[in-house]
Amino acid sequence: MRSDTVKKGPDRAPQRSLWYAAGFTPEELKKPLIGVVCAYSEVIPGHTHLDKLAQAVKGGVYAAGGTPVMVPSIGVCDGIVMGHKGMRYSLASRELIADSLETLAASHCFDGIVLIPNCDKIVPGMIMGALRVNVPAIVISGGPMLAGRVDGKKTSLSSMFQAVGAYKAGIIDEAKLQATEEACCPTCGSCSGMYTANSMNCLCEALGIGLPGNGTIPAVYSARMMLAKRAGAQIMELVEKDIKPRDIINADSLKNAITLDMALGCSTNSALHLPAIAHEAGVKLDLHYFNEISEKTPNLCHLAPAGPHYMEELNEAGGVSAVLKELADIGLINTGLPTVTGKTIGENIKDAVNLNTEIIRPTDDPYSKTGGLAFLFGNIAKKGCVVKRSAVVPEMQKHSCRARVFNSEEEAVEAIYGGKIVPGDIVVILYEGPKGGPGMREMLVPTSALVGMGLDREVALITDGRFSGASSGAAIGHVSPEAAMGGEIGLLRDGDIIDIDMSEYTINARITDDEFSKRREEYVAPEPNVRSGWLERYSRMVAGADEGAVLK
């Protein structure tokens, strides 16, 4: 056993004395030690129940003959840090999470690890760390929140941000705003639409690193607790057979994940996290590859914010397994790949049934014949940018617009709420990329402001930062190279015309190369946003969004 390094033989008597001091018995130390990495905290609603899941996991480990050892992980609540400087820490925290998991698992020589994340950066961060140490691992997420109810209609956090815009525009009153804020997030769990957390938890099933149900079983269902017990028991089989993350996550399973991504219409943040996970697995993911898969993959689901459905409905319709079965039936899923169940993807989904064709469209009647995400390339995004095409109205998928340029999210939001943005504009937000932000802030506030004020069908946004998975409309993010790295987006000026064609995957400003060269000569970079703390170090080391914003 790997853990013998820290517990076996006369030379390890000092180490055993410390295990005893922590309450472990000699009998427990004779069994495999399983790290239970739990991101429980009282600040993230998606994580407030993870301590209960951890106890269920520990019960499963004990029942299967192992000794669980619970250790912590940090996390940031993207909703709480949205719209202010705290958001700079969100994406950057993914690297801290990966580093800390690597540290805990490698230094204490765990025989296996069970990962208990739920929200946003915590899921990919844990997977990245697990790939580094490459000991048997399994993900059991906390599960999605149930949808809220406002005026008898299902709702979610994205509706809350949009309500702020509607309030500022005088469309709703303060009483309606308060009623919405009290009802939109009714339970613990990751926010109830196909936002980043739920996207990544669903993609875990396609990657093979999570059990079926990982992405969709609601947080408050007893079935989630049962799944946690099964995950605790299953890690012991993985340890016995020495099945490790790099045996499961590879180029083929990443292709399965991207295919599912396109069918579900996942968060644009998956375009950061899948390349970062691939990087740790030794696989290079090019953004053009996403478009190649998108061209072949029908979009089968319109979950919030792209449509009126929520995660609980996807679960009732058959969950991720039913979506994978639809895709496998037309040859888009490699069904022979191994998973943490000890079975192949094909064996996992062979009995899956699509129970609601309104929630999961059949492949012969999709929302669109191409995937939910589109990666655009052009003279202001030479290394690419991304948009959730499935959440963009048809008239905005091919159009031309006037640039209104801002050097920060705050400046853009002030202009939107101040009525300075008009139909036909495209809001250009600079210096919010991985390096320039630093930390690539999510910008749900400006997109929601436009939706709430009724401008989302006539106004686009583009940024070298990123948008929340809860964003909708023509919100184009991850522009690479970013302004702070000398990207052409930083040379845009008010009034420039930008042509967008999402079906052709292009985005270009009507600016000649000579004009770009002239502007570059006149360019004066703004002062850095951060000059101290670990974010300053992060800004020096981080790669571009096209590479997943990994540290180099």
Disulfide bonds with the S-S distance in Angstrom:
none
